[in-house]
Amino acid sequence: MKDILTGEDIETLYKMVQIKGGKRIDKFRTTDIKRALRFHRWYVKRYREGLLMEILPQKKRYNWKEKSVDYTFE
């Protein structure tokens, strides 16, 4: 995925989530979109219900005290 502001390639995390009774249950997470879609297709065939897909981009955080860079998915 490309970052809108800088135009550089960033990693994304694809999460499959089930919402049941007001609770969020994580079912699957990966950085590969094809693998996420394959899992969703299998899950729908098996359980006959869909999942919500969340797309979380990787963000860069600079820790000024330690002068280091951390990467997290948010």
PyMOL Python script that loads the backbone (N, CA, C, O; Angstrom):
from pymol import cmd

cmd.read_pdbstr("""\
ATOM      1  N   MET A   1       0.849  -1.162   0.000  1.00  0.00           N
ATOM      2  CA  MET A   1       0.000   0.000   0.000  1.00  0.00           C
ATOM      3  C   MET A   1       0.900   1.232   0.000  1.00  0.00           C
ATOM      4  O   MET A   1       1.962   1.229   0.623  1.00  0.00           O
ATOM      5  N   LYS A   2       0.483   2.271  -0.688  1.00  0.00           N
ATOM      6  CA  LYS A   2       1.263   3.496  -0.750  1.00  0.00           C
ATOM      7  C   LYS A   2       0.716   4.511   0.243  1.00  0.00           C
ATOM      8  O   LYS A   2      -0.496   4.645   0.411  1.00  0.00           O
ATOM      9  N   ASP A   3       1.624   5.221   0.896  1.00  0.00           N
ATOM     10  CA  ASP A   3       1.251   6.287   1.808  1.00  0.00           C
ATOM     11  C   ASP A   3       0.787   7.494   0.995  1.00  0.00           C
ATOM     12  O   ASP A   3       1.426   7.859   0.008  1.00  0.00           O
ATOM     13  N   ILE A   4      -0.302   8.103   1.396  1.00  0.00           N
ATOM     14  CA  ILE A   4      -0.875   9.225   0.648  1.00  0.00           C
ATOM     15  C   ILE A   4       0.029  10.448   0.702  1.00  0.00           C
ATOM     16  O   ILE A   4       0.215  11.127  -0.307  1.00  0.00           O
ATOM     17  N   LEU A   5       0.583  10.728   1.852  1.00  0.00           N
ATOM     18  CA  LEU A   5       1.371  11.945   2.008  1.00  0.00           C
ATOM     19  C   LEU A   5       2.764  11.840   1.388  1.00  0.00           C
ATOM     20  O   LEU A   5       3.195  12.753   0.684  1.00  0.00           O
ATOM     21  N   THR A   6       3.471  10.738   1.641  1.00  0.00           N
ATOM     22  CA  THR A   6       4.851  10.631   1.174  1.00  0.00           C
ATOM     23  C   THR A   6       5.002   9.849  -0.119  1.00  0.00           C
ATOM     24  O   THR A   6       5.995  10.028  -0.825  1.00  0.00           O
ATOM     25  N   GLY A   7       4.051   8.992  -0.449  1.00  0.00           N
ATOM     26  CA  GLY A   7       4.132   8.201  -1.663  1.00  0.00           C
ATOM     27  C   GLY A   7       5.003   6.964  -1.546  1.00  0.00           C
ATOM     28  O   GLY A   7       5.226   6.281  -2.546  1.00  0.00           O
ATOM     29  N   GLU A   8       5.503   6.656  -0.359  1.00  0.00           N
ATOM     30  CA  GLU A   8       6.349   5.483  -0.190  1.00  0.00           C
ATOM     31  C   GLU A   8       5.504   4.263   0.150  1.00  0.00           C
ATOM     32  O   GLU A   8       4.386   4.393   0.648  1.00  0.00           O
ATOM     33  N   ASP A   9       6.036   3.093  -0.118  1.00  0.00           N
ATOM     34  CA  ASP A   9       5.336   1.850   0.190  1.00  0.00           C
ATOM     35  C   ASP A   9       5.394   1.589   1.693  1.00  0.00           C
ATOM     36  O   ASP A   9       6.455   1.674   2.310  1.00  0.00           O
ATOM     37  N   ILE A  10       4.243   1.270   2.267  1.00  0.00           N
ATOM     38  CA  ILE A  10       4.178   0.912   3.683  1.00  0.00           C
ATOM     39  C   ILE A  10       3.458  -0.419   3.808  1.00  0.00           C
ATOM     40  O   ILE A  10       2.642  -0.778   2.959  1.00  0.00           O
ATOM     41  N   GLU A  11       3.764  -1.144   4.865  1.00  0.00           N
ATOM     42  CA  GLU A  11       3.080  -2.403   5.105  1.00  0.00           C
ATOM     43  C   GLU A  11       1.738  -2.141   5.742  1.00  0.00           C
ATOM     44  O   GLU A  11       1.548  -1.150   6.447  1.00  0.00           O
ATOM     45  N   THR A  12       0.813  -3.039   5.486  1.00  0.00           N
ATOM     46  CA  THR A  12      -0.503  -2.948   6.104  1.00  0.00           C
ATOM     47  C   THR A  12      -0.830  -4.280   6.752  1.00  0.00           C
ATOM     48  O   THR A  12      -0.376  -5.335   6.309  1.00  0.00           O
ATOM     49  N   LEU A  13      -1.615  -4.211   7.793  1.00  0.00           N
ATOM     50  CA  LEU A  13      -2.060  -5.406   8.488  1.00  0.00           C
ATOM     51  C   LEU A  13      -3.537  -5.582   8.192  1.00  0.00           C
ATOM     52  O   LEU A  13      -4.332  -4.669   8.413  1.00  0.00           O
ATOM     53  N   TYR A  14      -3.904  -6.744   7.698  1.00  0.00           N
ATOM     54  CA  TYR A  14      -5.294  -7.055   7.402  1.00  0.00           C
ATOM     55  C   TYR A  14      -5.814  -7.954   8.505  1.00  0.00           C
ATOM     56  O   TYR A  14      -5.298  -9.052   8.716  1.00  0.00           O
ATOM     57  N   LYS A  15      -6.849  -7.485   9.218  1.00  0.00           N
ATOM     58  CA  LYS A  15      -7.421  -8.249  10.319  1.00  0.00           C
ATOM     59  C   LYS A  15      -8.841  -8.645   9.975  1.00  0.00           C
ATOM     60  O   LYS A  15      -9.623  -7.830   9.485  1.00  0.00           O
ATOM     61  N   MET A  16      -9.173  -9.901  10.232  1.00  0.00           N
ATOM     62  CA  MET A  16     -10.537 -10.387  10.083  1.00  0.00           C
ATOM     63  C   MET A  16     -11.142 -10.458  11.480  1.00  0.00           C
ATOM     64  O   MET A  16     -10.605 -11.116  12.372  1.00  0.00           O
ATOM     65  N   VAL A  17     -12.264  -9.771  11.655  1.00  0.00           N
ATOM     66  CA  VAL A  17     -12.874  -9.631  12.972  1.00  0.00           C
ATOM     67  C   VAL A  17     -14.331 -10.067  12.897  1.00  0.00           C
ATOM     68  O   VAL A  17     -15.030  -9.763  11.930  1.00  0.00           O
ATOM     69  N   GLN A  18     -14.781 -10.779  13.920  1.00  0.00           N
ATOM     70  CA  GLN A  18     -16.188 -11.144  14.052  1.00  0.00           C
ATOM     71  C   GLN A  18     -16.773 -10.318  15.180  1.00  0.00           C
ATOM     72  O   GLN A  18     -16.186 -10.220  16.257  1.00  0.00           O
ATOM     73  N   ILE A  19     -17.929  -9.726  14.933  1.00  0.00           N
ATOM     74  CA  ILE A  19     -18.626  -8.980  15.976  1.00  0.00           C
ATOM     75  C   ILE A  19     -19.847  -9.798  16.366  1.00  0.00           C
ATOM     76  O   ILE A  19     -20.755 -10.015  15.564  1.00  0.00           O
ATOM     77  N   LYS A  20     -19.847 -10.244  17.614  1.00  0.00           N
ATOM     78  CA  LYS A  20     -20.913 -11.119  18.081  1.00  0.00           C
ATOM     79  C   LYS A  20     -21.323 -10.678  19.480  1.00  0.00           C
ATOM     80  O   LYS A  20     -20.512 -10.708  20.406  1.00  0.00           O
ATOM     81  N   GLY A  21     -22.547 -10.280  19.631  1.00  0.00           N
ATOM     82  CA  GLY A  21     -23.033  -9.848  20.940  1.00  0.00           C
ATOM     83  C   GLY A  21     -22.353  -8.585  21.429  1.00  0.00           C
ATOM     84  O   GLY A  21     -22.201  -8.399  22.637  1.00  0.00           O
ATOM     85  N   GLY A  22     -21.942  -7.713  20.523  1.00  0.00           N
ATOM     86  CA  GLY A  22     -21.277  -6.476  20.897  1.00  0.00           C
ATOM     87  C   GLY A  22     -19.803  -6.639  21.231  1.00  0.00           C
ATOM     88  O   GLY A  22     -19.159  -5.673  21.639  1.00  0.00           O
ATOM     89  N   LYS A  23     -19.254  -7.840  21.066  1.00  0.00           N
ATOM     90  CA  LYS A  23     -17.837  -8.088  21.344  1.00  0.00           C
ATOM     91  C   LYS A  23     -17.098  -8.332  20.037  1.00  0.00           C
ATOM     92  O   LYS A  23     -17.640  -8.914  19.096  1.00  0.00           O
ATOM     93  N   ARG A  24     -15.862  -7.879  19.997  1.00  0.00           N
ATOM     94  CA  ARG A  24     -15.015  -8.072  18.826  1.00  0.00           C
ATOM     95  C   ARG A  24     -14.114  -9.274  19.074  1.00  0.00           C
ATOM     96  O   ARG A  24     -13.392  -9.328  20.070  1.00  0.00           O
ATOM     97  N   ILE A  25     -14.163 -10.228  18.166  1.00  0.00           N
ATOM     98  CA  ILE A  25     -13.345 -11.425  18.278  1.00  0.00           C
ATOM     99  C   ILE A  25     -12.414 -11.464  17.071  1.00  0.00           C
ATOM    100  O   ILE A  25     -12.881 -11.548  15.935  1.00  0.00           O
ATOM    101  N   ASP A  26     -11.102 -11.403  17.303  1.00  0.00           N
ATOM    102  CA  ASP A  26     -10.137 -11.473  16.217  1.00  0.00           C
ATOM    103  C   ASP A  26     -10.043 -12.909  15.725  1.00  0.00           C
ATOM    104  O   ASP A  26      -9.804 -13.828  16.507  1.00  0.00           O
ATOM    105  N   LYS A  27     -10.232 -13.093  14.427  1.00  0.00           N
ATOM    106  CA  LYS A  27     -10.176 -14.419  13.839  1.00  0.00           C
ATOM    107  C   LYS A  27      -8.880 -14.676  13.097  1.00  0.00           C
ATOM    108  O   LYS A  27      -8.354 -15.788  13.136  1.00  0.00           O
ATOM    109  N   PHE A  28      -8.356 -13.659  12.418  1.00  0.00           N
ATOM    110  CA  PHE A  28      -7.202 -13.872  11.558  1.00  0.00           C
ATOM    111  C   PHE A  28      -6.520 -12.543  11.312  1.00  0.00           C
ATOM    112  O   PHE A  28      -7.188 -11.511  11.239  1.00  0.00           O
ATOM    113  N   ARG A  29      -5.200 -12.547  11.183  1.00  0.00           N
ATOM    114  CA  ARG A  29      -4.463 -11.338  10.813  1.00  0.00           C
ATOM    115  C   ARG A  29      -3.244 -11.717   9.993  1.00  0.00           C
ATOM    116  O   ARG A  29      -2.569 -12.708  10.272  1.00  0.00           O
ATOM    117  N   THR A  30      -2.977 -10.907   8.972  1.00  0.00           N
ATOM    118  CA  THR A  30      -1.850 -11.147   8.094  1.00  0.00           C
ATOM    119  C   THR A  30      -1.479  -9.854   7.376  1.00  0.00           C
ATOM    120  O   THR A  30      -2.244  -8.890   7.388  1.00  0.00           O
ATOM    121  N   THR A  31      -0.313  -9.839   6.757  1.00  0.00           N
ATOM    122  CA  THR A  31       0.095  -8.681   5.968  1.00  0.00           C
ATOM    123  C   THR A  31      -0.097  -8.931   4.479  1.00  0.00           C
ATOM    124  O   THR A  31       0.210  -8.054   3.670  1.00  0.00           O
ATOM    125  N   ASP A  32      -0.596 -10.103   4.095  1.00  0.00           N
ATOM    126  CA  ASP A  32      -0.806 -10.458   2.694  1.00  0.00           C
ATOM    127  C   ASP A  32      -2.300 -10.409   2.378  1.00  0.00           C
ATOM    128  O   ASP A  32      -3.089 -11.119   3.003  1.00  0.00           O
ATOM    129  N   ILE A  33      -2.691  -9.577   1.413  1.00  0.00           N
ATOM    130  CA  ILE A  33      -4.105  -9.404   1.081  1.00  0.00           C
ATOM    131  C   ILE A  33      -4.690 -10.665   0.453  1.00  0.00           C
ATOM    132  O   ILE A  33      -5.842 -11.006   0.723  1.00  0.00           O
ATOM    133  N   LYS A  34      -3.928 -11.355  -0.369  1.00  0.00           N
ATOM    134  CA  LYS A  34      -4.446 -12.570  -1.006  1.00  0.00           C
ATOM    135  C   LYS A  34      -4.738 -13.653   0.030  1.00  0.00           C
ATOM    136  O   LYS A  34      -5.734 -14.370  -0.068  1.00  0.00           O
ATOM    137  N   ARG A  35      -3.869 -13.758   1.009  1.00  0.00           N
ATOM    138  CA  ARG A  35      -4.083 -14.747   2.072  1.00  0.00           C
ATOM    139  C   ARG A  35      -5.307 -14.394   2.917  1.00  0.00           C
ATOM    140  O   ARG A  35      -6.049 -15.282   3.337  1.00  0.00           O
ATOM    141  N   ALA A  36      -5.518 -13.108   3.166  1.00  0.00           N
ATOM    142  CA  ALA A  36      -6.675 -12.674   3.948  1.00  0.00           C
ATOM    143  C   ALA A  36      -7.971 -12.966   3.198  1.00  0.00           C
ATOM    144  O   ALA A  36      -8.944 -13.427   3.796  1.00  0.00           O
ATOM    145  N   LEU A  37      -7.989 -12.701   1.893  1.00  0.00           N
ATOM    146  CA  LEU A  37      -9.200 -12.967   1.108  1.00  0.00           C
ATOM    147  C   LEU A  37      -9.467 -14.462   0.973  1.00  0.00           C
ATOM    148  O   LEU A  37     -10.621 -14.890   0.960  1.00  0.00           O
ATOM    149  N   ARG A  38      -8.399 -15.258   0.873  1.00  0.00           N
ATOM    150  CA  ARG A  38      -8.562 -16.707   0.813  1.00  0.00           C
ATOM    151  C   ARG A  38      -9.139 -17.237   2.124  1.00  0.00           C
ATOM    152  O   ARG A  38      -9.997 -18.119   2.116  1.00  0.00           O
ATOM    153  N   PHE A  39      -8.666 -16.695   3.254  1.00  0.00           N
ATOM    154  CA  PHE A  39      -9.208 -17.110   4.548  1.00  0.00           C
ATOM    155  C   PHE A  39     -10.673 -16.729   4.655  1.00  0.00           C
ATOM    156  O   PHE A  39     -11.479 -17.517   5.151  1.00  0.00           O
ATOM    157  N   HIS A  40     -11.039 -15.523   4.195  1.00  0.00           N
ATOM    158  CA  HIS A  40     -12.427 -15.087   4.278  1.00  0.00           C
ATOM    159  C   HIS A  40     -13.331 -15.978   3.423  1.00  0.00           C
ATOM    160  O   HIS A  40     -14.431 -16.335   3.844  1.00  0.00           O
ATOM    161  N   ARG A  41     -12.869 -16.332   2.232  1.00  0.00           N
ATOM    162  CA  ARG A  41     -13.656 -17.212   1.360  1.00  0.00           C
ATOM    163  C   ARG A  41     -13.870 -18.569   2.029  1.00  0.00           C
ATOM    164  O   ARG A  41     -14.976 -19.109   1.996  1.00  0.00           O
ATOM    165  N   TRP A  42     -12.813 -19.125   2.638  1.00  0.00           N
ATOM    166  CA  TRP A  42     -12.934 -20.401   3.329  1.00  0.00           C
ATOM    167  C   TRP A  42     -13.882 -20.291   4.521  1.00  0.00           C
ATOM    168  O   TRP A  42     -14.700 -21.184   4.740  1.00  0.00           O
ATOM    169  N   TYR A  43     -13.785 -19.206   5.294  1.00  0.00           N
ATOM    170  CA  TYR A  43     -14.603 -19.033   6.488  1.00  0.00           C
ATOM    171  C   TYR A  43     -16.088 -18.923   6.126  1.00  0.00           C
ATOM    172  O   TYR A  43     -16.944 -19.480   6.814  1.00  0.00           O
ATOM    173  N   VAL A  44     -16.384 -18.204   5.044  1.00  0.00           N
ATOM    174  CA  VAL A  44     -17.780 -18.054   4.616  1.00  0.00           C
ATOM    175  C   VAL A  44     -18.339 -19.389   4.154  1.00  0.00           C
ATOM    176  O   VAL A  44     -19.489 -19.712   4.454  1.00  0.00           O
ATOM    177  N   LYS A  45     -17.542 -20.175   3.426  1.00  0.00           N
ATOM    178  CA  LYS A  45     -18.010 -21.492   2.993  1.00  0.00           C
ATOM    179  C   LYS A  45     -18.268 -22.401   4.187  1.00  0.00           C
ATOM    180  O   LYS A  45     -19.257 -23.132   4.220  1.00  0.00           O
ATOM    181  N   ARG A  46     -17.378 -22.350   5.158  1.00  0.00           N
ATOM    182  CA  ARG A  46     -17.461 -23.263   6.302  1.00  0.00           C
ATOM    183  C   ARG A  46     -18.586 -22.895   7.277  1.00  0.00           C
ATOM    184  O   ARG A  46     -19.373 -23.759   7.665  1.00  0.00           O
ATOM    185  N   TYR A  47     -18.667 -21.613   7.676  1.00  0.00           N
ATOM    186  CA  TYR A  47     -19.582 -21.209   8.735  1.00  0.00           C
ATOM    187  C   TYR A  47     -20.801 -20.442   8.248  1.00  0.00           C
ATOM    188  O   TYR A  47     -21.703 -20.163   9.037  1.00  0.00           O
ATOM    189  N   ARG A  48     -20.849 -20.092   6.959  1.00  0.00           N
ATOM    190  CA  ARG A  48     -21.975 -19.374   6.361  1.00  0.00           C
ATOM    191  C   ARG A  48     -22.267 -18.038   7.046  1.00  0.00           C
ATOM    192  O   ARG A  48     -23.425 -17.664   7.228  1.00  0.00           O
ATOM    193  N   GLU A  49     -21.226 -17.341   7.414  1.00  0.00           N
ATOM    194  CA  GLU A  49     -21.343 -15.982   7.949  1.00  0.00           C
ATOM    195  C   GLU A  49     -20.077 -15.212   7.595  1.00  0.00           C
ATOM    196  O   GLU A  49     -18.993 -15.787   7.496  1.00  0.00           O
ATOM    197  N   GLY A  50     -20.227 -13.930   7.410  1.00  0.00           N
ATOM    198  CA  GLY A  50     -19.109 -13.105   6.978  1.00  0.00           C
ATOM    199  C   GLY A  50     -18.313 -12.524   8.139  1.00  0.00           C
ATOM    200  O   GLY A  50     -18.727 -12.603   9.296  1.00  0.00           O
ATOM    201  N   LEU A  51     -17.178 -11.947   7.814  1.00  0.00           N
ATOM    202  CA  LEU A  51     -16.313 -11.298   8.784  1.00  0.00           C
ATOM    203  C   LEU A  51     -16.061  -9.866   8.335  1.00  0.00           C
ATOM    204  O   LEU A  51     -16.192  -9.542   7.155  1.00  0.00           O
ATOM    205  N   LEU A  52     -15.704  -9.032   9.267  1.00  0.00           N
ATOM    206  CA  LEU A  52     -15.337  -7.652   8.995  1.00  0.00           C
ATOM    207  C   LEU A  52     -13.828  -7.593   8.772  1.00  0.00           C
ATOM    208  O   LEU A  52     -13.055  -8.148   9.553  1.00  0.00           O
ATOM    209  N   MET A  53     -13.416  -6.914   7.698  1.00  0.00           N
ATOM    210  CA  MET A  53     -11.976  -6.776   7.440  1.00  0.00           C
ATOM    211  C   MET A  53     -11.532  -5.379   7.822  1.00  0.00           C
ATOM    212  O   MET A  53     -12.101  -4.389   7.362  1.00  0.00           O
ATOM    213  N   GLU A  54     -10.512  -5.301   8.664  1.00  0.00           N
ATOM    214  CA  GLU A  54      -9.912  -4.022   9.035  1.00  0.00           C
ATOM    215  C   GLU A  54      -8.562  -3.921   8.348  1.00  0.00           C
ATOM    216  O   GLU A  54      -7.806  -4.891   8.303  1.00  0.00           O
ATOM    217  N   ILE A  55      -8.264  -2.750   7.817  1.00  0.00           N
ATOM    218  CA  ILE A  55      -6.985  -2.507   7.166  1.00  0.00           C
ATOM    219  C   ILE A  55      -6.240  -1.480   8.004  1.00  0.00           C
ATOM    220  O   ILE A  55      -6.651  -0.322   8.089  1.00  0.00           O
ATOM    221  N   LEU A  56      -5.145  -1.906   8.621  1.00  0.00           N
ATOM    222  CA  LEU A  56      -4.373  -1.046   9.511  1.00  0.00           C
ATOM    223  C   LEU A  56      -3.010  -0.745   8.900  1.00  0.00           C
ATOM    224  O   LEU A  56      -2.207  -1.660   8.714  1.00  0.00           O
ATOM    225  N   PRO A  57      -2.733   0.515   8.584  1.00  0.00           N
ATOM    226  CA  PRO A  57      -1.415   0.845   8.023  1.00  0.00           C
ATOM    227  C   PRO A  57      -0.339   0.855   9.113  1.00  0.00           C
ATOM    228  O   PRO A  57      -0.625   1.050  10.294  1.00  0.00           O
ATOM    229  N   GLN A  58       0.887   0.642   8.684  1.00  0.00           N
ATOM    230  CA  GLN A  58       2.012   0.667   9.605  1.00  0.00           C
ATOM    231  C   GLN A  58       2.421   2.123   9.827  1.00  0.00           C
ATOM    232  O   GLN A  58       2.603   2.881   8.875  1.00  0.00           O
ATOM    233  N   LYS A  59       2.561   2.495  11.086  1.00  0.00           N
ATOM    234  CA  LYS A  59       2.945   3.865  11.411  1.00  0.00           C
ATOM    235  C   LYS A  59       4.318   3.886  12.052  1.00  0.00           C
ATOM    236  O   LYS A  59       4.708   2.968  12.774  1.00  0.00           O
ATOM    237  N   LYS A  60       5.030   4.948  11.772  1.00  0.00           N
ATOM    238  CA  LYS A  60       6.374   5.118  12.298  1.00  0.00           C
ATOM    239  C   LYS A  60       6.312   6.081  13.480  1.00  0.00           C
ATOM    240  O   LYS A  60       5.784   7.186  13.357  1.00  0.00           O
ATOM    241  N   ARG A  61       6.851   5.664  14.625  1.00  0.00           N
ATOM    242  CA  ARG A  61       6.907   6.508  15.812  1.00  0.00           C
ATOM    243  C   ARG A  61       8.361   6.765  16.169  1.00  0.00           C
ATOM    244  O   ARG A  61       9.182   5.848  16.201  1.00  0.00           O
ATOM    245  N   TYR A  62       8.659   8.014  16.434  1.00  0.00           N
ATOM    246  CA  TYR A  62      10.019   8.374  16.829  1.00  0.00           C
ATOM    247  C   TYR A  62      10.033   8.615  18.325  1.00  0.00           C
ATOM    248  O   TYR A  62       9.283   9.456  18.821  1.00  0.00           O
ATOM    249  N   ASN A  63      10.873   7.895  19.053  1.00  0.00           N
ATOM    250  CA  ASN A  63      11.033   8.057  20.489  1.00  0.00           C
ATOM    251  C   ASN A  63      12.225   8.995  20.704  1.00  0.00           C
ATOM    252  O   ASN A  63      13.377   8.591  20.546  1.00  0.00           O
ATOM    253  N   TRP A  64      11.943  10.226  21.058  1.00  0.00           N
ATOM    254  CA  TRP A  64      13.000  11.235  21.156  1.00  0.00           C
ATOM    255  C   TRP A  64      13.903  11.029  22.356  1.00  0.00           C
ATOM    256  O   TRP A  64      15.044  11.490  22.345  1.00  0.00           O
ATOM    257  N   LYS A  65      13.424  10.342  23.406  1.00  0.00           N
ATOM    258  CA  LYS A  65      14.284  10.092  24.569  1.00  0.00           C
ATOM    259  C   LYS A  65      15.372   9.071  24.246  1.00  0.00           C
ATOM    260  O   LYS A  65      16.537   9.254  24.599  1.00  0.00           O
ATOM    261  N   GLU A  66      14.976   8.003  23.573  1.00  0.00           N
ATOM    262  CA  GLU A  66      15.935   6.960  23.231  1.00  0.00           C
ATOM    263  C   GLU A  66      16.514   7.129  21.836  1.00  0.00           C
ATOM    264  O   GLU A  66      17.418   6.397  21.434  1.00  0.00           O
ATOM    265  N   LYS A  67      15.988   8.093  21.108  1.00  0.00           N
ATOM    266  CA  LYS A  67      16.413   8.359  19.731  1.00  0.00           C
ATOM    267  C   LYS A  67      16.326   7.106  18.861  1.00  0.00           C
ATOM    268  O   LYS A  67      17.282   6.721  18.186  1.00  0.00           O
ATOM    269  N   SER A  68      15.149   6.486  18.900  1.00  0.00           N
ATOM    270  CA  SER A  68      14.927   5.284  18.108  1.00  0.00           C
ATOM    271  C   SER A  68      13.580   5.404  17.391  1.00  0.00           C
ATOM    272  O   SER A  68      12.748   6.240  17.744  1.00  0.00           O
ATOM    273  N   VAL A  69      13.388   4.578  16.408  1.00  0.00           N
ATOM    274  CA  VAL A  69      12.170   4.557  15.616  1.00  0.00           C
ATOM    275  C   VAL A  69      11.471   3.224  15.839  1.00  0.00           C
ATOM    276  O   VAL A  69      12.090   2.168  15.709  1.00  0.00           O
ATOM    277  N   ASP A  70      10.191   3.265  16.173  1.00  0.00           N
ATOM    278  CA  ASP A  70       9.378   2.063  16.344  1.00  0.00           C
ATOM    279  C   ASP A  70       8.306   2.038  15.256  1.00  0.00           C
ATOM    280  O   ASP A  70       7.779   3.084  14.878  1.00  0.00           O
ATOM    281  N   TYR A  71       7.986   0.853  14.757  1.00  0.00           N
ATOM    282  CA  TYR A  71       6.924   0.684  13.786  1.00  0.00           C
ATOM    283  C   TYR A  71       5.793  -0.100  14.426  1.00  0.00           C
ATOM    284  O   TYR A  71       6.018  -1.174  14.985  1.00  0.00           O
ATOM    285  N   THR A  72       4.567   0.436  14.348  1.00  0.00           N
ATOM    286  CA  THR A  72       3.401  -0.237  14.912  1.00  0.00           C
ATOM    287  C   THR A  72       2.251  -0.162  13.912  1.00  0.00           C
ATOM    288  O   THR A  72       2.230   0.693  13.027  1.00  0.00           O
ATOM    289  N   PHE A  73       1.318  -1.056  14.071  1.00  0.00           N
ATOM    290  CA  PHE A  73       0.089  -1.045  13.272  1.00  0.00           C
ATOM    291  C   PHE A  73      -1.001  -0.405  14.106  1.00  0.00           C
ATOM    292  O   PHE A  73      -1.276  -0.855  15.219  1.00  0.00           O
ATOM    293  N   GLU A  74      -1.617   0.625  13.591  1.00  0.00           N
ATOM    294  CA  GLU A  74      -2.689   1.311  14.318  1.00  0.00           C
ATOM    295  C   GLU A  74      -3.885   1.498  13.441  1.00  0.00           C
ATOM    296  O   GLU A  74      -4.890   2.058  13.879  1.00  0.00           O
TER     297      GLU A  74
END
""", "prot")
cmd.dss("prot")
cmd.show_as("cartoon", "prot")
cmd.util.cbc("prot")
cmd.orient("prot")
